[in-house]
Amino acid sequence: MPDPVPRPRKIIPITAVPAEEGGSALYAAHRKIYPRTVPGLFARWRWAMVFLTQLVYYGLPWLEWGQRQSVLFDLAARRFYIFGLVLYPQDLIYLTGLLVVSALSLFLFTAVAGRLWCGYACPQTVYTEMFMWVEQKIEGNRVARMRLDGEPFSAEKLVKKWFKHIVWLAIALWTGFTFVGYFSPIRELGMEFLQTGMGSWEVFWVIFYGLATYGNAGFMREQVCKYMCPYARFQGAMFDRDTLIVSYDTARGEPRGLHAKGSDPRAQGLGDCIACGLCVQVCPTGIDIREGLQYECIGCGLCIDACDTVMDRMATPRGLIRYATQNSMAARWTPAQVLRRVLRPRVLLYTGLLAILCIGLLASLVLRTPLKVDVVRDRASLARIAEGGQLENVYRLQIMNATEQTQRYSLSASGLPGLVVLPAEPVEVDAAQSRWVVVRLQLPYGSAAAGSHAVHFDVRSADGRAQVSEKAAFLVPR
């Protein structure tokens, strides 16, 4: 059985590669991978995730919520609009909570079933799948693509290659345009594009994000997963012998060899594997799963689909390559026994922490007061005598309206007897805006002892749905 920590594939030292075969003193030449398409359950799941993720990504900026874009991260105005929520920089705690939830979710999914994120929902996987589909439609299947790349220059090759790259660039630039549309209103951005009036930074980010997508999904592909993504390197720390991973049943498959359909391979001293190599041909990262778990494996399950197809043709039971745990492969457990081991201490701990965080985050959002108040003392004068013999302190209040409607707020103060707030009239703040208001607190001179006294500003909306109390200090001179 393979070791629970993913093992790297066996690599020939680059110094042993002859120069005429692409070797060099420093680097081994990259060999392009030509993945073969295969039908099956996991291939359908991958395409379902492609459609789902891209429907969300490309569609969200075009949805409207009231009179605005449903999801908009307005960095210039320092506001994030997420459907009915309006978040300010002071709400950074929610972003922190979201990042912690995402990390714990990744730990949980990895502990249960390995690199599900990598195989089905990672943007690198999704866009690589889209770009390879375009490549297949234009250049043909795996054999046709290999033949085309090996042929000398011709008009057909030029047309196919150029057409493919034009389509790739169109997808990549539309992806970059959509990305910028999350930070600038996308409908206005579209009009600016048609009128050639986009800002320099908007043009920069469209091109930058588009070229990054074009390079990663069109050229680098599996190299991003193998060499650039850190997740491939530390995933072994989150695996154990009860993690579901793509596994080759060595006891059943070895020794490999071709046998007649419907015959008993055991009678010929062979295993069920006929050494067809389809599991390698369909792998997006070009590994051989029969060599055991390797860090390059993204857990996509395409080798399972390919092997099951071959097993059906050979009239042999499916499951030679399957999702299984190392303990289940060693002890020949049934699926029910494997599922019982899912609820182990590590998984329960991750699930419990994730549930607590999600409930706390949702409760905080539901109970969140759509009003924020900051109090800043006027440092020009700490205290002064106003008309009528009143002792006066001056403050500046920043009132932030986090609702979608214009609100009127009444101001009051407490903490000392006889406190008067001026001006006394309500303050009006536009929807999703903030406003600075100069507020004076007055107290009859001599009614309070010298020193600093704690007072509270109470800000209440006219409809009574939001109320905030902020502490401040009232200074009485000696």
Helices and strands as residue ranges (DSSP letters): G 14-16, G 19-21, H 41-59, G 60-62, E 64-65, E 68-69, E 71-74, E 79-82, E 85-87, G 89-91, H 92-113, H 116-116, I 117-121, H 123-139, H 142-150, H 155-181, H 186-194, H 200-215, I 216-220, H 222-223, I 224-228, H 231-234, G 235-238, E 245-248, H 250-253, G 265-268, H 278-281, G 289-291, H 302-313, E 321-324, H 326-331, H 335-340, H 345-366, E 371-377, E 384-386, E 390-401, E 407-414, E 420-422, E 427-429, E 434-444, E 451-461, E 467-476
